Amino acid sequence: MAELILTEEEKRSATFLEWDDVSLGRAVKAVAEICNDDHGKHALKATGAAVFLVSEAVRSGATELIVNLEGATDGSCDLGNWKITIQST
C-alpha cells in the first residue's frame, strides 16, 4: 500500500494544490488502492470531489460542512438520499 508522507507545511495547507507532485501522486495512489481502482480513474474523481468540498469549507472559514442530497440522480439512475459530512481533524 502507498504510504502518504506529508511535510508539516503540506499538513497545514488549505488545499491539496499546495502539495508537491510527489505527495499528490502518493495521495492519488493511496486512494486508488483504497477504492481498489487499478488505474486511478475513480479514485481521482473521488479525491477531486473531496478536495473541492474541503476547499469550500476552508474558504468559508468552516471546520465542518454538511451536504444533504435528497433524491439524487446520476442521469437516469436513482441514487437515493445521502448526507455528506466534511470535518476538520
C-alpha positions in Angstrom: 0.0 0.0 0.0 1.2 3.5 -0.8 2.5 5.4 2.2 1.4 9.1 2.3 4.2 11.1 4.0 3.5 14.8 4.2 5.6 17.7 5.4 4.3 19.9 8.2 3.7 22.6 5.7 1.6 20.2 3.5 -0.4 19.1 6.5 -1.2 22.8 7.3 -2.0 23.7 3.6 -5.5 24.9 2.7 -5.7 22.7 -0.4 -4.0 19.7 -2.0 -2.9 22.1 -4.7 -0.2 23.4 -2.4 1.3 19.9 -2.1 4.3 18.9 -4.2 3.8 16.5 -7.1 5.3 13.5 -5.2 2.8 14.0 -2.3 -0.1 14.4 -4.7 0.9 11.2 -6.6 1.1 9.3 -3.3 -2.3 10.6 -2.3 -3.9 9.5 -5.6 -2.2 6.1 -5.3 -3.3 5.6 -1.7 -6.9 6.5 -2.6 -6.8 4.3 -5.7 -5.7 1.4 -3.5 -8.5 2.0 -1.0 -11.0 2.1 -3.9 -9.5 -1.0 -5.4 -9.1 1.1 -8.6 -6.0 -0.1 -10.5 -5.9 2.8 -12.9 -6.9 5.5 -10.5 -9.8 6.7 -12.7 -12.4 6.5 -10.0 -10.1 7.5 -7.1 -9.1 10.6 -8.9 -12.7 11.7 -9.2 -13.5 10.9 -5.6 -10.3 12.7 -4.4 -11.1 15.7 -6.6 -14.7 15.9 -5.2 -13.4 15.7 -1.7 -10.7 18.4 -2.3 -13.4 20.7 -3.7 -15.6 20.2 -0.6 -12.7 20.7 1.8 -11.5 23.8 -0.1 -15.0 25.3 0.0 -15.2 24.7 3.8 -11.8 26.2 4.4 -12.6 29.2 2.1 -15.7 29.9 4.1 -13.9 29.6 7.4 -15.9 26.5 8.4 -14.5 23.5 10.2 -17.4 21.4 9.2 -19.5 21.2 6.0 -22.7 19.1 5.7 -24.3 18.5 2.3 -27.7 16.8 2.2 -28.7 15.3 -1.1 -32.3 14.1 -1.4 -33.5 12.3 -4.4 -30.1 12.4 -6.0 -29.8 11.0 -9.6 -26.9 10.3 -12.0 -28.6 10.8 -15.4 -31.5 8.3 -15.3 -30.2 6.3 -12.3 -31.8 7.0 -8.9 -29.0 7.2 -6.3 -31.3 7.9 -3.3 -30.7 10.2 -0.3 -27.2 11.0 1.0 -25.6 13.1 3.8 -22.0 14.1 3.1 -20.1 15.4 6.2 -16.7 17.0 5.9 -14.9 17.7 9.2 -11.6 19.2 10.1 -9.4 17.0 12.3 
